[in-house]
Amino acid sequence: MNDNASKAEQDAIRAEIERLRLEHHDLEAAIDALVAVGPPDQLQIQRLKKRKLALRDRIAFLEDQLTPDIIA
């Protein structure tokens, strides 16, 4: 883990990652539901997918914060 982050900071990052993963999963379910109910609203689906991608990027960034720096 990153030497600069304290235990409390690491725990906060992990909690944020879990919250973001839950939101990501909820967005995926919402997208699936919109597609299943009939003629989907493409603009709304695009917005949800964009938000879902932004969440994925944020999750990856936070996970990188927990990964130790490896000097090659």
N, C-alpha and C positions, 0 to 999 in steps of 0.2 A: 504494500500500500504506500501511497505517497507519504514521504516522511514529514512533509509540511502540514499535513492534515491531522488534527487531533482525533481522538476516539469519538468525541461528541460530533465533530464535523463529519466523520465517516458514517456514523449512525444516521445523521441527518440526510446525507447523500443517499444512503441505502433506502431510507423511508421515502424520499422523493422519487427514487427509481421505481419503487413499488407502486406509488400513487400514479406515476406516469404510465406504468405498464397496465394498470387497471383502466385508466382512461383510454389508452390505446385499444385495449380489448373491447371496451364499451363502444368506441367508435366503429370498430370492425363489425360488431353486432348491429349497430344502427345502419351501417351501409348495407349489410346483408338484408336487413328488414326492409329498407327502402326499395331495394332491387326486387324483393320477393312480392311486394304488394301490388305490383302492376307497372304501369308506365312510369319509370323512375324520373325524378327531377334531376337531370344531368348536372345542372349548376350546383345544386345542393350536394350531390354526391361528390363532385369535384372539390368542393370546399371541405367536406369531411375527410376526403382522402389527403388533401393538402395538410390539414391539421394532424392527421394520423402520421404522415411522413415527418412533420416537424417534431412530433412527440418521439418518434423513433430516433431522430437525430439527437434530440436532447438526452434521451436515455443512453445512447452510445457515448455522448460527451461525458455524462456523469459517471458511467462505468469506467471510462478512461481515467477519470480522477481517482478512482479507487485502485487502479492498476499501478504497480511499482514501475518507476522509470528504470529502463534497462540500458545501460551504457554498453554499446557494442565495441 
